Amino acid sequence: MKIKILGSGCKNCVTLLENTKAALKEISVEAEITKVEDFKEIMTYGVMSTPALVIDEKVMSIGKVLKPQEIIKIIDKVK
């Protein structure tokens, strides 16, 4: 599983990254996490509002700081 956090590096983006790591740890799932801060690359996903969560190249959330439990629900749907 490949997870990308799209955002400029703002506080919300960092929080989403940390919440994603916490969610993965809680459910013992291995994933490659990448932080994408390049706006040209972010735009290729059609994202206009950050932070955004991308799992296996599918945009799963835009403009929200998801809690670990919300991220776990999303991961459960895609794995």
C-alpha positions as CSV (number, residue, x, y, z in Angstrom):
1,M,0.0,0.0,0.0
2,K,1.3,3.4,-0.9
3,I,0.0,6.5,0.9
4,K,0.6,10.1,0.0
5,I,-0.2,13.1,2.1
6,L,-0.6,16.1,-0.2
7,G,0.0,19.6,1.2
8,S,2.2,22.5,1.7
9,G,3.7,21.4,5.0
10,C,1.2,23.4,7.1
11,K,0.2,22.3,10.6
12,N,-2.9,20.5,9.2
13,C,-0.8,18.5,6.7
14,V,1.7,17.5,9.4
15,T,-1.2,16.4,11.7
16,L,-2.8,14.3,8.9
17,L,0.6,12.7,8.4
18,E,1.0,11.9,12.1
19,N,-2.6,10.6,12.3
20,T,-2.0,8.3,9.3
21,K,1.1,6.9,10.9
22,A,-0.9,6.3,14.1
23,A,-3.7,4.6,12.2
24,L,-1.3,2.3,10.4
25,K,0.4,1.4,13.7
26,E,-2.9,0.7,15.4
27,I,-4.0,-1.8,12.8
28,S,-0.5,-3.2,12.1
29,V,-0.5,-2.4,8.4
30,E,2.7,-1.7,6.5
31,A,2.6,1.1,4.0
32,E,5.0,3.4,2.2
33,I,4.1,7.0,3.2
34,T,5.2,9.9,1.1
35,K,4.6,13.6,1.7
36,V,4.0,15.6,-1.5
37,E,4.6,19.4,-1.2
38,D,5.1,20.2,-4.9
39,F,2.0,22.1,-6.0
40,K,2.4,20.9,-9.6
41,E,2.3,17.3,-8.5
42,I,-0.6,18.0,-6.1
43,M,-2.6,19.5,-9.0
44,T,-2.2,16.3,-11.0
45,Y,-4.6,14.7,-8.5
46,G,-7.2,17.5,-9.0
47,V,-6.8,18.6,-5.4
48,M,-7.5,22.3,-4.8
49,S,-7.7,22.1,-1.0
50,T,-5.1,20.5,1.3
51,P,-4.4,18.4,3.2
52,A,-5.4,15.5,1.0
53,L,-5.0,11.7,1.6
54,V,-4.2,9.5,-1.4
55,I,-4.1,5.7,-1.1
56,D,-2.7,3.7,-4.0
57,E,-3.1,6.7,-6.4
58,K,-6.8,7.3,-5.4
59,V,-7.8,10.5,-3.6
60,M,-9.6,9.4,-0.5
61,S,-10.0,12.8,1.4
62,I,-9.5,16.4,0.5
63,G,-9.3,19.4,2.8
64,K,-9.8,17.5,6.1
65,V,-7.6,16.5,9.0
66,L,-8.8,13.0,9.5
67,K,-8.6,11.3,12.9
68,P,-6.8,8.0,13.1
69,Q,-10.1,6.1,13.4
70,E,-11.4,7.7,10.2
71,I,-8.2,6.8,8.4
72,I,-8.6,3.2,9.6
73,K,-12.1,3.0,8.1
74,I,-10.7,4.2,4.8
75,I,-7.9,1.7,4.8
76,D,-10.2,-1.1,5.7
77,K,-12.3,-0.3,2.6
78,V,-9.3,-0.4,0.2
79,K,-7.3,-3.3,1.5
